[in-house]
Amino acid sequence: MHPVGVNALARFFFRPAGRIARREYALGVGLILSVNVAVFSFLLGRGEPEPLLVFFLTVLAIPFFVAQLVLVAKRCHDIGLPGSYLLLLFVPVLGLAWFLALAVLPGNPGPNPYGPAPRFADPRTTEA
């Protein structure tokens, strides 16, 4: 198994160009949600959090929010839609449905205007 470099992670979470498959989307979203739940649990466990801590964690949340939007844009690209469809996330009720639909809608099987079909590398089958 190959370690993932910082550049690869930065491209995955912060470069909106290209496409990602359903599995990559689910793993990326799961990672972001896990971190958010951990931070929220930390704050709840502290009782009354200090304002400086709340400010620091709020500033820290901005890159996670951006990463989430980038994953949604890439997933839109995979199904052949422009990344601007991520704006549907901000429509009440529809936003949650769209967020979940992106995890189950199949992508275009071949190349589309946003690039070739994504290939999720399974470390058990990847050559060294």
N, CA, C and O atoms as a MOPAC input file, in Angstrom:
PM7 MOZYME 1SCF
protein

 N      0.84900 1    -1.16700 1     0.00000 1
 C      0.00000 1     0.00000 1     0.00000 1
 C      0.89800 1     1.23400 1     0.00000 1
 O      1.89000 1     1.29400 1     0.72600 1
 N      0.54000 1     2.20800 1    -0.81500 1
 C      1.31300 1     3.43200 1    -0.93300 1
 C      0.71000 1     4.51300 1    -0.05500 1
 O     -0.50700 1     4.69600 1    -0.02900 1
 N      1.57900 1     5.24000 1     0.67500 1
 C      1.03100 1     6.35600 1     1.44800 1
 C      0.56200 1     7.46400 1     0.49800 1
 O      1.12000 1     7.65000 1    -0.58400 1
 N     -0.44100 1     8.16900 1     0.91200 1
 C     -0.97900 1     9.26000 1     0.10600 1
 C     -0.25100 1    10.53400 1     0.50100 1
 O     -0.15300 1    10.86100 1     1.68300 1
 N      0.25900 1    11.24800 1    -0.49100 1
 C      0.98400 1    12.47800 1    -0.22100 1
 C      0.06300 1    13.65300 1     0.04300 1
 O     -1.12900 1    13.62000 1    -0.26400 1
 N      0.63800 1    14.67500 1     0.61300 1
 C     -0.10900 1    15.88800 1     0.91600 1
 C     -0.63000 1    16.52300 1    -0.37900 1
 O     -1.74700 1    17.04000 1    -0.41100 1
 N      0.17400 1    16.48500 1    -1.43900 1
 C     -0.26400 1    17.07200 1    -2.71000 1
 C     -1.48600 1    16.34000 1    -3.26700 1
 O     -2.41000 1    16.96900 1    -3.78400 1
 N     -1.48700 1    15.01800 1    -3.16000 1
 C     -2.63000 1    14.24300 1    -3.65100 1
 C     -3.88400 1    14.56500 1    -2.84100 1
 O     -4.96900 1    14.69700 1    -3.40800 1
 N     -3.74500 1    14.69000 1    -1.53400 1
 C     -4.89800 1    15.04200 1    -0.69400 1
 C     -5.39100 1    16.45200 1    -1.00400 1
 O     -6.59600 1    16.69200 1    -1.07300 1
 N     -4.46200 1    17.37900 1    -1.18900 1
 C     -4.85500 1    18.75500 1    -1.51100 1
 C     -5.58400 1    18.80100 1    -2.85000 1
 O     -6.57700 1    19.51500 1    -2.98600 1
 N     -5.10100 1    18.04500 1    -3.84500 1
 C     -5.78500 1    17.99600 1    -5.14400 1
 C     -7.16900 1    17.39700 1    -5.00500 1
 O     -8.12800 1    17.88700 1    -5.60200 1
 N     -7.27500 1    16.33600 1    -4.21500 1
 C     -8.56100 1    15.65200 1    -4.04900 1
 C     -9.59500 1    16.56400 1    -3.39600 1
 O    -10.73400 1    16.64600 1    -3.85600 1
 N     -9.20000 1    17.24500 1    -2.32900 1
 C    -10.15700 1    18.03100 1    -1.55600 1
 C    -10.28400 1    19.49100 1    -1.99000 1
 O    -11.28700 1    20.13000 1    -1.67300 1
 N     -9.29800 1    20.03700 1    -2.70300 1
 C     -9.33600 1    21.47700 1    -2.97200 1
 C     -9.17400 1    21.86300 1    -4.44000 1
 O     -9.08600 1    23.05100 1    -4.74900 1
 N     -9.13100 1    20.90400 1    -5.34000 1
 C     -9.06200 1    21.22400 1    -6.77000 1
 C    -10.35100 1    20.74000 1    -7.42400 1
 O    -10.55400 1    19.53300 1    -7.56000 1
 N    -11.22400 1    21.66000 1    -7.83100 1
 C    -12.53700 1    21.25300 1    -8.33600 1
 C    -12.53700 1    20.65700 1    -9.73800 1
 O    -13.56800 1    20.15300 1   -10.18400 1
 N    -11.42400 1    20.70000 1   -10.43400 1
 C    -11.37700 1    20.13900 1   -11.79100 1
 C    -11.39300 1    18.61400 1   -11.71800 1
 O    -10.85200 1    18.01800 1   -10.78700 1
 N    -12.01100 1    18.00500 1   -12.69800 1
 C    -12.01500 1    16.55200 1   -12.79000 1
 C    -13.27100 1    15.92200 1   -12.23100 1
 O    -14.26700 1    16.58700 1   -11.94700 1
 N    -13.18200 1    14.61500 1   -12.08700 1
 C    -14.33700 1    13.81000 1   -11.67800 1
 C    -13.92700 1    12.88400 1   -10.53900 1
 O    -12.75800 1    12.52200 1   -10.40800 1
 N    -14.90600 1    12.50700 1    -9.71700 1
 C    -14.69300 1    11.46000 1    -8.71700 1
 C    -15.87900 1    10.50200 1    -8.76500 1
 O    -17.00700 1    10.89000 1    -9.06800 1
 N    -15.59600 1     9.26000 1    -8.46100 1
 C    -16.61900 1     8.21900 1    -8.45100 1
 C    -17.42400 1     8.26900 1    -7.15200 1
 O    -17.07600 1     8.97900 1    -6.20900 1
 N    -18.50000 1     7.50100 1    -7.13500 1
 C    -19.36900 1     7.45000 1    -5.94800 1
 C    -18.58900 1     7.02000 1    -4.70900 1
 O    -18.78300 1     7.57100 1    -3.62500 1
 N    -17.72800 1     6.05700 1    -4.86900 1
 C    -16.97200 1     5.54200 1    -3.71900 1
 C    -16.04300 1     6.61600 1    -3.14800 1
 O    -15.96400 1     6.78400 1    -1.93100 1
 N    -15.34400 1     7.33900 1    -4.01800 1
 C    -14.46800 1     8.41600 1    -3.55800 1
 C    -15.27300 1     9.51400 1    -2.87800 1
 O    -14.85500 1    10.06800 1    -1.86100 1
 N    -16.42100 1     9.81800 1    -3.44800 1
 C    -17.30400 1    10.83600 1    -2.86900 1
 C    -17.72300 1    10.41900 1    -1.45900 1
 O    -17.63800 1    11.20900 1    -0.51900 1
 N    -18.17100 1     9.18500 1    -1.32100 1
 C    -18.63600 1     8.69700 1    -0.01700 1
 C    -17.50000 1     8.69700 1     1.00800 1
 O    -17.70300 1     9.07400 1     2.16300 1
 N    -16.31800 1     8.27600 1     0.58900 1
 C    -15.18300 1     8.26300 1     1.52300 1
 C    -14.76800 1     9.67900 1     1.91900 1
 O    -14.48600 1     9.93600 1     3.08900 1
 N    -14.73000 1    10.59600 1     0.95800 1
 C    -14.36500 1    11.97800 1     1.25600 1
 C    -15.37300 1    12.64900 1     2.16300 1
 O    -15.00500 1    13.30900 1     3.13500 1
 N    -16.64400 1    12.47800 1     1.84500 1
 C    -17.71000 1    13.05600 1     2.66400 1
 C    -17.68400 1    12.43000 1     4.06200 1
 O    -17.85900 1    13.12900 1     5.06100 1
 N    -17.46900 1    11.13200 1     4.12900 1
 C    -17.40000 1    10.45500 1     5.42800 1
 C    -16.26600 1    10.98500 1     6.28900 1
 O    -16.42900 1    11.16300 1     7.49600 1
 N    -15.12100 1    11.23700 1     5.67600 1
 C    -13.98800 1    11.78300 1     6.41900 1
 C    -14.31200 1    13.17300 1     6.95700 1
 O    -14.06000 1    13.46900 1     8.12500 1
 N    -14.86900 1    14.01800 1     6.10300 1
 C    -15.20800 1    15.37800 1     6.52600 1
 C    -16.26900 1    15.36200 1     7.62900 1
 O    -16.15000 1    16.08700 1     8.61600 1
 N    -17.29100 1    14.54800 1     7.46400 1
 C    -18.32600 1    14.46900 1     8.49500 1
 C    -17.78200 1    13.90700 1     9.80700 1
 O    -18.19300 1    14.34300 1    10.88200 1
 N    -16.86900 1    12.95200 1     9.73100 1
 C    -16.26500 1    12.39600 1    10.94500 1
 C    -15.49100 1    13.45300 1    11.71900 1
 O    -15.58500 1    13.53200 1    12.94400 1
 N    -14.73200 1    14.25600 1    11.00200 1
 C    -13.98300 1    15.33300 1    11.66200 1
 C    -14.95300 1    16.33900 1    12.27300 1
 O    -14.74300 1    16.79800 1    13.39600 1
 N    -16.00600 1    16.68300 1    11.55100 1
 C    -16.98400 1    17.62900 1    12.08800 1
 C    -17.65900 1    17.09200 1    13.35300 1
 O    -17.85100 1    17.83300 1    14.31800 1
 N    -18.01500 1    15.82300 1    13.34800 1
 C    -18.64000 1    15.21700 1    14.53100 1
 C    -17.65700 1    15.19400 1    15.70200 1
 O    -18.04600 1    15.45400 1    16.84100 1
 N    -16.39200 1    14.88400 1    15.43000 1
 C    -15.38500 1    14.86200 1    16.49900 1
 C    -15.21400 1    16.25000 1    17.11600 1
 O    -15.13800 1    16.37700 1    18.33800 1
 N    -15.15200 1    17.27400 1    16.29500 1
 C    -14.99600 1    18.64300 1    16.80200 1
 C    -16.23200 1    19.04800 1    17.58600 1
 O    -16.12000 1    19.63000 1    18.66500 1
 N    -17.40700 1    18.74800 1    17.05600 1
 C    -18.65000 1    19.08800 1    17.74900 1
 C    -18.73200 1    18.36800 1    19.09500 1
 O    -19.13000 1    18.96800 1    20.09300 1
 N    -18.36100 1    17.09600 1    19.12900 1
 C    -18.36500 1    16.33500 1    20.38500 1
 C    -17.37700 1    16.92100 1    21.38200 1
 O    -17.66100 1    16.99100 1    22.57800 1
 N    -16.22400 1    17.34100 1    20.89200 1
 C    -15.22300 1    17.97300 1    21.75000 1
 C    -15.78900 1    19.23200 1    22.38700 1
 O    -15.62100 1    19.46000 1    23.58500 1
 N    -16.46300 1    20.05100 1    21.57500 1
 C    -17.03400 1    21.28400 1    22.10900 1
 C    -18.14200 1    21.01000 1    23.12200 1
 O    -18.22800 1    21.68100 1    24.15100 1
 N    -18.98500 1    20.02600 1    22.82900 1
 C    -20.06600 1    19.70400 1    23.76800 1
 C    -19.52500 1    19.14500 1    25.08300 1
 O    -20.10100 1    19.38600 1    26.14400 1
 N    -18.43500 1    18.41100 1    25.01700 1
 C    -17.85800 1    17.82000 1    26.22000 1
 C    -17.17700 1    18.81600 1    27.12000 1
 O    -16.90400 1    18.51000 1    28.28000 1
 N    -16.90000 1    19.98200 1    26.62700 1
 C    -16.18900 1    20.98500 1    27.41800 1
 C    -17.13200 1    21.88600 1    28.20900 1
 O    -16.67500 1    22.77400 1    28.92800 1
 N    -18.41500 1    21.67500 1    28.08900 1
 C    -19.35400 1    22.56400 1    28.77500 1
 C    -19.44500 1    23.88600 1    28.04500 1
 O    -19.81100 1    23.92000 1    26.87000 1
 N    -19.12100 1    24.96300 1    28.71100 1
 C    -19.15000 1    26.30200 1    28.10800 1
 C    -17.79700 1    26.57800 1    27.46400 1
 O    -16.82700 1    26.87400 1    28.16300 1
 N    -17.72200 1    26.48100 1    26.12300 1
 C    -16.42600 1    26.68600 1    25.45600 1
 C    -15.99300 1    28.15100 1    25.49000 1
 O    -16.81500 1    29.06700 1    25.51300 1
 N    -14.69000 1    28.33600 1    25.49400 1
 C    -14.13200 1    29.68100 1    25.49200 1
 C    -14.32700 1    30.31100 1    24.11300 1
 O    -14.23900 1    29.62300 1    23.09600 1
 N    -14.59000 1    31.61300 1    24.08000 1
 C    -14.81900 1    32.28300 1    22.78400 1
 C    -13.64300 1    32.14100 1    21.81700 1
 O    -13.85900 1    32.00000 1    20.61300 1
 N    -12.41300 1    32.17500 1    22.31100 1
 C    -11.25000 1    32.04200 1    21.43400 1
 C    -11.21000 1    30.66100 1    20.79600 1
 O    -10.86200 1    30.52800 1    19.62300 1
 N    -11.56300 1    29.63800 1    21.55600 1
 C    -11.60600 1    28.28000 1    21.01600 1
 C    -12.68900 1    28.15800 1    19.94900 1
 O    -12.46400 1    27.54900 1    18.90300 1
 N    -13.84000 1    28.72200 1    20.20500 1
 C    -14.93500 1    28.68600 1    19.22900 1
 C    -14.51300 1    29.41000 1    17.95100 1
 O    -14.78200 1    28.92700 1    16.85100 1
 N    -13.85800 1    30.55500 1    18.08500 1
 C    -13.38000 1    31.29100 1    16.91700 1
 C    -12.36300 1    30.46300 1    16.12600 1
 O    -12.44300 1    30.38400 1    14.90000 1
 N    -11.41700 1    29.85300 1    16.82200 1
 C    -10.39400 1    29.04000 1    16.16600 1
 C    -11.02700 1    27.86600 1    15.41700 1
 O    -10.66100 1    27.59700 1    14.27300 1
 N    -11.96100 1    27.17400 1    16.04100 1
 C    -12.60900 1    26.03700 1    15.39400 1
 C    -13.50600 1    26.47300 1    14.23900 1
 O    -13.67000 1    25.73100 1    13.27000 1
 N    -14.08300 1    27.66100 1    14.32900 1
 C    -14.87800 1    28.18600 1    13.22400 1
 C    -13.98500 1    28.47400 1    12.02700 1
 O    -14.33600 1    28.14200 1    10.89500 1
 N    -12.84100 1    29.08600 1    12.26700 1
 C    -11.88500 1    29.35800 1    11.18200 1
 C    -11.39100 1    28.03600 1    10.59200 1
 O    -11.21000 1    27.92100 1     9.38000 1
 N    -11.18000 1    27.06500 1    11.43600 1
 C    -10.73700 1    25.74500 1    10.97500 1
 C    -11.81900 1    25.04600 1    10.15000 1
 O    -11.49900 1    24.22200 1     9.29300 1
 N    -13.08100 1    25.35700 1    10.39300 1
 C    -14.18600 1    24.72100 1     9.66600 1
 C    -14.28400 1    25.20100 1     8.21700 1
 O    -14.85100 1    24.50000 1     7.38000 1
 N    -13.75400 1    26.35900 1     7.91100 1
 C    -13.85800 1    26.91200 1     6.56000 1
 C    -13.23100 1    25.99500 1     5.51600 1
 O    -13.87400 1    25.72000 1     4.50400 1
 N    -11.99300 1    25.50300 1     5.71500 1
 C    -11.44000 1    24.58600 1     4.70200 1
 C    -12.25200 1    23.30000 1     4.54900 1
 O    -12.32300 1    22.74800 1     3.45100 1
 N    -12.85400 1    22.82400 1     5.61000 1
 C    -13.68000 1    21.61600 1     5.51600 1
 C    -14.93800 1    21.89400 1     4.69600 1
 O    -15.38000 1    21.03900 1     3.92800 1
 N    -15.50600 1    23.06400 1     4.85200 1
 C    -16.66900 1    23.45800 1     4.06800 1
 C    -16.30500 1    23.55900 1     2.58200 1
 O    -17.04000 1    23.08100 1     1.71700 1
 N    -15.16900 1    24.18100 1     2.30600 1
 C    -14.70000 1    24.30700 1     0.92300 1
 C    -14.44900 1    22.92400 1     0.32700 1
 O    -14.83100 1    22.65900 1    -0.81200 1
 N    -13.80800 1    22.04400 1     1.09400 1
 C    -13.53400 1    20.68400 1     0.61700 1
 C    -14.82900 1    19.95400 1     0.27600 1
 O    -14.89300 1    19.22900 1    -0.71700 1
 N    -15.84400 1    20.14300 1     1.08600 1
 C    -17.13800 1    19.50400 1     0.82000 1
 C    -17.72400 1    20.00700 1    -0.49400 1
 O    -18.24000 1    19.21900 1    -1.28700 1
 N    -17.64800 1    21.30100 1    -0.72400 1
 C    -18.16100 1    21.86900 1    -1.96200 1
 C    -17.38100 1    21.35800 1    -3.17500 1
 O    -17.96500 1    21.10200 1    -4.22800 1
 N    -16.07100 1    21.21100 1    -3.02800 1
 C    -15.23900 1    20.69400 1    -4.12400 1
 C    -15.62700 1    19.25700 1    -4.45100 1
 O    -15.72000 1    18.89600 1    -5.62400 1
 N    -15.85200 1    18.43700 1    -3.43600 1
 C    -16.26100 1    17.04700 1    -3.68100 1
 C    -17.60000 1    16.99300 1    -4.40800 1
 O    -17.78800 1    16.17600 1    -5.31000 1
 N    -18.52200 1    17.85600 1    -4.01800 1
 C    -19.82700 1    17.88500 1    -4.68300 1
 C    -19.66400 1    18.32500 1    -6.14400 1
 O    -20.29100 1    17.75400 1    -7.03600 1
 N    -18.82600 1    19.33700 1    -6.39000 1
 C    -18.60700 1    19.80200 1    -7.76600 1
 C    -18.00400 1    18.68900 1    -8.61900 1
 O    -18.42200 1    18.49300 1    -9.76000 1
 N    -17.02900 1    17.96000 1    -8.08300 1
 C    -16.41600 1    16.86200 1    -8.83500 1
 C    -17.41400 1    15.74400 1    -9.10800 1
 O    -17.39200 1    15.12100 1   -10.17000 1
 N    -18.27300 1    15.50300 1    -8.15500 1
 C    -19.28700 1    14.46200 1    -8.34500 1
 C    -20.29100 1    14.88800 1    -9.40900 1
 O    -20.74200 1    14.07000 1   -10.21100 1
 N    -20.64100 1    16.18200 1    -9.41000 1
 C    -21.51100 1    16.70200 1   -10.47500 1
 C    -20.84200 1    16.50500 1   -11.82800 1
 O    -21.49500 1    16.11500 1   -12.79600 1
 N    -19.54800 1    16.77300 1   -11.89800 1
 C    -18.80400 1    16.56500 1   -13.14500 1
 C    -18.90200 1    15.11400 1   -13.59500 1
 O    -19.02800 1    14.84500 1   -14.79000 1
 N    -18.84600 1    14.18400 1   -12.66400 1
 C    -18.86900 1    12.76600 1   -13.02500 1
 C    -20.19500 1    12.36800 1   -13.67200 1
 O    -20.23100 1    11.48100 1   -14.52400 1
 N    -21.27400 1    13.01700 1   -13.27000 1
 C    -22.56100 1    12.66700 1   -13.88000 1
 C    -22.89000 1    13.58100 1   -15.05800 1
 O    -24.00000 1    13.54600 1   -15.58700 1
 N    -21.91200 1    14.40400 1   -15.46700 1
 C    -22.06500 1    15.22000 1   -16.66500 1
 C    -22.68300 1    16.58600 1   -16.44900 1
 O    -23.11000 1    17.22600 1   -17.40900 1
 N    -22.73900 1    17.04200 1   -15.21900 1
 C    -23.32100 1    18.34800 1   -14.91000 1
 C    -22.22100 1    19.33600 1   -14.52200 1
 O    -21.17700 1    18.92700 1   -14.01500 1
 N    -22.44300 1    20.62000 1   -14.75100 1
 C    -21.45200 1    21.59500 1   -14.30000 1
 C    -21.38900 1    21.65200 1   -12.77400 1
 O    -22.36700 1    21.35900 1   -12.08600 1
 N    -20.23200 1    22.02900 1   -12.26500 1
 C    -20.03800 1    22.11200 1   -10.82100 1
 C    -20.95600 1    23.10400 1   -10.14100 1
 O    -21.16500 1    23.02600 1    -8.93000 1
 N    -21.51000 1    24.04000 1   -10.90300 1
 C    -22.41800 1    25.02700 1   -10.30900 1
 C    -23.67600 1    24.37100 1    -9.73100 1
 O    -24.41100 1    25.00500 1    -8.97400 1
 N    -23.92600 1    23.11800 1   -10.07900 1
 C    -25.06700 1    22.40300 1    -9.49500 1
 C    -24.88800 1    22.18900 1    -7.99000 1
 O    -25.82100 1    21.76400 1    -7.30900 1
 N    -23.70100 1    22.47900 1    -7.47500 1
 C    -23.50800 1    22.38500 1    -6.03100 1
 C    -24.37400 1    23.39800 1    -5.30700 1
 O    -24.63500 1    23.24300 1    -4.11400 1
 N    -24.82600 1    24.43400 1    -6.00600 1
 C    -25.70800 1    25.43100 1    -5.39200 1
 C    -27.03300 1    24.83000 1    -4.93400 1
 O    -27.71700 1    25.40700 1    -4.08800 1
 N    -27.39700 1    23.67800 1    -5.48400 1
 C    -28.61500 1    22.99900 1    -5.03100 1
 C    -28.52500 1    22.61000 1    -3.55500 1
 O    -29.54800 1    22.42100 1    -2.89800 1
 N    -27.31000 1    22.49100 1    -3.03800 1
 C    -27.13100 1    22.15200 1    -1.62600 1
 C    -27.73200 1    23.20100 1    -0.69900 1
 O    -28.08600 1    22.90200 1     0.44200 1
 N    -27.84600 1    24.42800 1    -1.19400 1
 C    -28.31200 1    25.52000 1    -0.35300 1
 C    -29.82200 1    25.72000 1    -0.40800 1
 O    -30.35000 1    26.64900 1     0.20200 1
 N    -30.51900 1    24.84700 1    -1.14200 1
 C    -31.98100 1    24.90300 1    -1.20400 1
 C    -32.51800 1    23.97500 1    -0.10900 1
 O    -32.19200 1    22.78800 1    -0.09300 1
 N    -33.33800 1    24.50500 1     0.80700 1
 C    -33.85300 1    23.65200 1     1.88200 1
 C    -34.52500 1    22.38600 1     1.34500 1
 O    -35.20800 1    22.43200 1     0.32200 1
 N    -34.34000 1    21.30600 1     2.00300 1
 C    -34.84500 1    19.96400 1     1.71700 1
 C    -34.21700 1    19.39700 1     0.43900 1
 O    -33.65900 1    18.30000 1     0.45700 1
 N    -34.30600 1    20.12700 1    -0.64900 1
 C    -33.70600 1    19.66700 1    -1.89900 1
 C    -32.19500 1    19.47700 1    -1.74500 1
 O    -31.61700 1    18.56500 1    -2.33500 1
 N    -31.56800 1    20.33400 1    -0.95900 1
 C    -30.12100 1    20.24600 1    -0.75700 1
 C    -29.69500 1    18.90800 1    -0.17600 1
 O    -28.73500 1    18.30200 1    -0.65200 1
 N    -30.39600 1    18.44600 1     0.84000 1
 C    -30.07800 1    17.15000 1     1.43800 1
 C    -30.33200 1    16.01900 1     0.45100 1
 O    -29.53800 1    15.08300 1     0.35300 1
 N    -31.43100 1    16.10700 1    -0.27400 1
 C    -31.73900 1    15.08100 1    -1.27400 1
 C    -30.65900 1    15.04200 1    -2.35500 1
 O    -30.25200 1    13.96100 1    -2.78200 1
 N    -30.19500 1    16.20400 1    -2.79900 1
 C    -29.15200 1    16.28000 1    -3.82700 1
 C    -27.84000 1    15.71200 1    -3.29300 1
 O    -27.14900 1    14.96800 1    -3.98800 1
 N    -27.50600 1    16.06600 1    -2.06400 1
 C    -26.28500 1    15.57700 1    -1.40700 1
 C    -26.27000 1    14.04700 1    -1.37200 1
 O    -25.24500 1    13.42800 1    -1.65600 1
 N    -27.39900 1    13.44600 1    -1.02700 1
 C    -27.50400 1    11.99300 1    -0.96400 1
 C    -27.58900 1    11.37000 1    -2.35400 1
 O    -27.03300 1    10.29700 1    -2.58900 1
 N    -28.28000 1    12.03600 1    -3.27300 1
 C    -28.41200 1    11.50600 1    -4.63500 1
 C    -27.05400 1    11.38600 1    -5.30800 1
 O    -26.82300 1    10.45400 1    -6.07900 1
 N    -26.15900 1    12.31400 1    -5.02600 1
 C    -24.83000 1    12.25700 1    -5.63100 1
 C    -24.05900 1    11.00100 1    -5.22000 1
 O    -23.15100 1    10.56400 1    -5.92800 1
 N    -24.42200 1    10.43300 1    -4.08900 1
 C    -23.75700 1     9.21600 1    -3.63200 1
 C    -24.27400 1     7.97200 1    -4.34500 1
 O    -23.61900 1     6.93000 1    -4.31200 1
 N    -25.43200 1     8.06100 1    -4.98600 1
 C    -26.00500 1     6.86900 1    -5.61800 1
 C    -26.15400 1     6.97700 1    -7.14000 1
 O    -26.22100 1     5.95600 1    -7.82500 1
 N    -26.20500 1     8.19200 1    -7.67100 1
 C    -26.33100 1     8.33300 1    -9.12600 1
 C    -25.06700 1     7.83900 1    -9.81800 1
 O    -23.96300 1     8.22500 1    -9.43400 1
 N    -25.21500 1     6.99300 1   -10.82900 1
 C    -24.01700 1     6.52000 1   -11.53500 1
 C    -23.43300 1     7.63300 1   -12.40300 1
 O    -24.15600 1     8.46800 1   -12.94700 1
 N    -22.11400 1     7.61900 1   -12.51500 1
 C    -21.44300 1     8.59500 1   -13.35300 1
 C    -21.48000 1     8.17500 1   -14.81300 1
 O    -21.88500 1     7.05700 1   -15.13300 1
 N    -21.06000 1     9.06600 1   -15.69500 1
 C    -20.93500 1     8.72600 1   -17.10900 1
 C    -19.86200 1     7.65200 1   -17.24900 1
 O    -18.77200 1     7.80300 1   -16.69700 1
 N    -20.14500 1     6.57300 1   -17.97500 1
 C    -19.18600 1     5.46700 1   -18.05300 1
 C    -17.90200 1     5.81800 1   -18.80500 1
 O    -16.85000 1     5.24700 1   -18.51700 1
 N    -17.96600 1     6.71600 1   -19.73000 1
 C    -16.77500 1     7.07300 1   -20.48900 1
 C    -16.37300 1     8.50800 1   -20.23300 1
 O    -16.85000 1     9.14300 1   -19.29200 1
 N    -15.49400 1     9.01200 1   -21.07400 1
 C    -15.08200 1    10.40900 1   -20.91700 1
 C    -16.26700 1    11.34800 1   -21.12400 1
 O    -17.19300 1    11.03800 1   -21.87300 1
 N    -16.22700 1    12.48100 1   -20.46400 1
 C    -17.20900 1    13.53200 1   -20.68100 1
 C    -16.44400 1    14.85900 1   -20.70600 1
 O    -15.21900 1    14.83900 1   -20.59100 1
 N    -17.09600 1    15.98700 1   -20.84900 1
 C    -16.35900 1    17.25900 1   -20.94900 1
 C    -15.47200 1    17.57100 1   -19.74200 1
 O    -14.62300 1    18.46000 1   -19.81700 1
 N    -15.65700 1    16.85600 1   -18.63800 1
 C    -14.89700 1    17.13700 1   -17.41800 1
 C    -13.72300 1    16.18200 1   -17.21100 1
 O    -13.00700 1    16.28500 1   -16.21500 1
 N    -13.52700 1    15.26800 1   -18.13500 1
 C    -12.37900 1    14.37600 1   -18.05600 1
 C    -12.76200 1    12.92200 1   -18.25200 1
 O    -13.92400 1    12.59400 1   -18.49100 1
 N    -11.74900 1    12.04600 1   -18.14500 1
 C    -12.02100 1    10.61600 1   -18.28900 1
 C    -12.77200 1    10.08300 1   -17.07500 1
 O    -12.81300 1    10.71900 1   -16.02300 1
 N    -13.35700 1     8.91500 1   -17.24200 1
 C    -14.06200 1     8.27900 1   -16.12400 1
 C    -13.07200 1     8.04000 1   -14.98300 1
 O    -11.95000 1     7.59400 1   -15.22000 1
 N    -13.48100 1     8.33100 1   -13.75100 1
 C    -12.56500 1     8.12900 1   -12.62300 1
 C    -12.30900 1     6.64700 1   -12.38400 1
 O    -13.17600 1     5.80200 1   -12.60500 1
 N    -11.12600 1     6.36600 1   -11.93900 1
 C    -10.76100 1     4.99800 1   -11.57500 1
 C    -10.35400 1     5.00900 1   -10.12600 1
 O     -9.32900 1     5.58700 1    -9.76600 1
 N    -11.14100 1     4.38000 1    -9.30000 1
 C    -10.81900 1     4.29200 1    -7.87900 1
 C     -9.82800 1     3.15500 1    -7.70900 1
 O    -10.14900 1     2.00300 1    -8.00100 1
 N     -8.64000 1     3.46300 1    -7.24600 1
 C     -7.59000 1     2.45800 1    -7.10800 1
 C     -7.79300 1     1.64500 1    -5.82800 1
 O     -7.75500 1     2.18300 1    -4.72100 1
 N     -8.00500 1     0.36000 1    -5.99900 1
 C     -8.10800 1    -0.55000 1    -4.86300 1
 C     -6.69800 1    -1.00400 1    -4.52400 1
 O     -6.04700 1    -1.63800 1    -5.35500 1
 N     -6.20200 1    -0.69600 1    -3.31800 1
 C     -4.81300 1    -1.04000 1    -2.98300 1
 C     -4.55600 1    -2.55200 1    -3.02000 1
 O     -3.40400 1    -2.97200 1    -3.12900 1
 N     -5.60000 1    -3.37000 1    -2.93000 1
 C     -5.39000 1    -4.81600 1    -2.95700 1
 C     -5.10600 1    -5.30400 1    -4.37600 1
 O     -4.54600 1    -6.38400 1    -4.55900 1
 N     -5.49500 1    -4.50400 1    -5.39500 1
 C     -5.30400 1    -4.94800 1    -6.77100 1
 C     -4.29300 1    -4.09700 1    -7.52500 1
 O     -3.95700 1    -4.40800 1    -8.66800 1
 N     -3.80200 1    -3.02200 1    -6.90200 1
 C     -2.86100 1    -2.13000 1    -7.56200 1
 C     -1.46700 1    -2.71900 1    -7.51500 1
 O     -1.02100 1    -3.21500 1    -6.48000 1
 N     -0.79000 1    -2.65800 1    -8.63400 1
 C      0.59900 1    -3.13900 1    -8.71100 1
 C      1.48300 1    -2.21000 1    -7.88800 1
 O      1.19900 1    -1.01900 1    -7.76300 1
 N      2.55800 1    -2.76400 1    -7.32800 1
 C      3.48200 1    -1.95400 1    -6.51800 1
 C      4.40700 1    -1.13400 1    -7.37000 1
 O      5.24300 1    -0.40000 1    -6.84300 1

